[in-house]
Amino acid sequence: MGRLTGKTAIVTGSASGIGRASAHLMASEGANVVVADINGPGAEEVVASIKSAGGSAVACPTDIGEEKQVAAMIQRAVDSFGALHVLHNNAALTD
């Protein structure tokens, strides 16, 4: 049993790099992971990778600079997994 078993985590900026590694780590610890990134196809790839390793994840294309998209991301976590326990804000606004 992992440290995050039964928990739901959102990782923003998780289609690549540190965010991707964080999403995989949380999934390996038992979390249901919402893979949130502006790069929708990249997020889907991460979800497929997590699932192929036996984890649980859903993709959520999200631009963190858009308040409505952030609200929808949180709602996706609740709708998909029943709650939100962890939010790892890895994405950054660069403009």
Beta strands, then each sheet from edge to edge (+ up, - down):
strand 1: 8-12
strand 2: 32-37
strand 3: 56-61
strand 4: 86-89
sheet 1: 3+ 2+ 1+ 4+
end
